[in-house]
C-alpha cells in the first residue's frame, strides 16, 4: 500500500499538471499534494502505533 501511495505521489507531483491540465505557476497545487501526503504518513503512523 505504501508503494502505491508513493507512486501516485511522485506521479502527481511530477506530471500532474500535464495529466490534469492545471495551471500552477506558484506551486500551490504541488504544495497541497505534498502536505496531504505528509499528513497521511503522520496519521497512518499514529493509527498504526
N, C-alpha and C positions, 0 to 999 in steps of 0.2 A: 504494500500500500504506500509506503514511503517512497518507493521508486517511481510509482505512478504520479504521485503528487509532485515530486521533484522534476520529473519530465514535463509535466504540464506547466509548472512554474517557469522552467527555462524556455519552453516554447512560447508562452505568453509574454515573458519578459523580452525575449529576443526578436520574435517575429509576429507578435500580436497586432501591431499597427498595420502590417501587411495583410494578415488574415482577416481582421475585423474592420479595417479601414478607419480607425480612429485617428484624429489629428491631435497630437500631444507635444507641442513644441517645448513646454516647460517641464515635461517628465512627470506630471502629476498622476497620470494613469499608472505608470511604472512604479511610482512610489506607493500607490494604493495596492498594487499587486504584491509588492514586497512586504508591505505592512500586514496584509491579510495572511500571507504565507508565514511570516514570523509569528503572528498571533496564533495561527493554527498549530504551529510547533509548540508554542508555550502552553496552550490549552490542552493539547494532546499529551504533553509530558505530565502536566498536573493531574489529568484524569487517570492516566496510566499508573502514576506513582501511588 
